[in-house]
Amino acid sequence: MSERYRGLRFEKKQPKWLPFAIFVGIVLVIIGLFIYINHTYDEYIKLDYADKLIIDEFDKLVKNENHNKEIEELDLKNKTVVFISEDHFRVFVLNSKNMKNGLFTQEVKLNEKYSINCYKVSILHPGVIKLLMSSDTPKIGKTYKFNGEEVYYHRYNRDYNIDEKYSTNHLAVELVFNMYNYYKQGDWSPVLELSTSMVTNEIFNAYNDVFNHLSEMQYELGKEYPDKQKLGEYAYQYVRAVDKMKEIDPEYTNKVLYRETYMGVPRYYSIKAAQVIGYNFGIMYYNNEQNVSFRNVIVSINSGGVSKSFLYERGSYEVGALITNVLDYLGVDYRSKIEQNTKDNKVTLYDILVEYLNVPEDL
């Protein structure tokens, strides 16, 4: 070799398509891994605790062995629900009418005690991707399809939807609350915004009387055999206390009463769901405490431990659920009256209670 070429190195050029081929290969491996994982653990007994809980709770709601009328009203036996995990890449389709095994779908074998079917679905399924791109909860008035059938979808997180105690976010509790809102409140007028500036000293003092009478009803309902006559008397005093609040600020009071109805009725349904599945949850339950007295709210606000915003925010759910419970226990057909709500016609739990008690308009 001549001196002019001595020491030169010749490198083989890398094909331009190689990086793309490597990328495609990695993607295919990932897709294959997801498909493989989805097709393993195809028996109920092989699933983990959280997956089993989803199946068990929804099956109990569908069976509704206690024939709870609120749960029956949601007609869950004819609903297909897609459960999408936000933290474990799990997707389950329950109670499907036309799902079959496929590349991205695998039936989970359940024993004969279950009234529903269950399919594991890969997160790569086009239908799942479409739902993931949708809102966190189904939008009222919008229909969602999955694999050709109409579905309701529910996103969940193991930490706060499954493991927490006394939680409003517990899987079945949150599911039923959201389903009532989606299926039952589409024609309702939306709730209006409120602020702490509207809770004047006079209004707050009126709340003191209102919450005292709420506590009386709460205590009576907590007995093994509540006295309907006493409950009616406490309800009458509650109505009178609300009437005094109306005299102070009718605009604020009417907004709160409607908000209590809009939030409180689905909360009561979610409490009924908790009873069906055997989960410990009720009115004025918190993650660290159960059955908190309404009186304690006023005490906590006065001490600075709770904001006044509780009165119309979280309080709306709890007050509304309690009044719904009172009406239900007194045998009032509140459900048919509530269904009369439209965007132009607001019907509140307070209105139904006043009609039942036959409270005169003049004090």
Order of alpha helices (4+ residues) and beta strands (2+ residues): alpha-alpha-alpha-beta-beta-beta-beta-alpha-beta-beta-alpha-alpha-alpha-alpha-alpha-alpha-alpha-alpha-alpha
